[in-house]
Amino acid sequence: MEKDFMQVSKLLFPEKSTLNKPPTQQFEEHLRNQLHSMRQKREKLLNPEAVSIEFENENYKEIADFIKQHVFTVGKEQAVKDFQTGLNFLHKDLKEQLKEDGEFGEKTFRAFYDIFKHYGIDIIKNAIRKGAVSNTVISTSSNYAVNTKALVNQIQNNLGGLR
């Protein structure tokens, strides 16, 4: 059950340089992902016990795909802060909230891992959206030189809008 949080961190919050891939490389990656998906489906049919592990991996990948454009736009540190804020929204019952410091460490990983036990993927995505919007509004609303509404719109475009 122990996961390597650094591996998950790299999947969820890649460096900007890894996101700037030429179209041919993106296409190759898309083909690899499709092949991997077909292999997973076949494996589920042949080995049903492995479904829970695959489910977790698919959730991580879905969240990673969801947040990639946000990482590209605001950077890894801010994206992690927004992620931590979203997890804190969902984990209000925790005695100690996550420190929203922009570092994907063991506590953030553990909270992320645990969140799948209680919430569906759409609720988690919505919490991340709300975390990003909340952080943007708080950090820019008192600075009249910054167009907070435009930044919020950009976040909603990156993360699919609030639902």
Buried (B, 14 or more C-beta within 10 A) or exposed (E): EEBEBEEBBBBBBBEEEEEEEEEEEEEEEEEEEEEEEEEBEEEBEEEEEEEEEBEBBEBBBBBBEBBBBBBBBBBBBBBBBBBBBBBBBBBEEEEEBBEBEBBBBEBBBEBBBBBBEEBEBEBBBBBBBBBBBBBBBEBBEEEEEEEBEEBBEBBBEBBEEEE
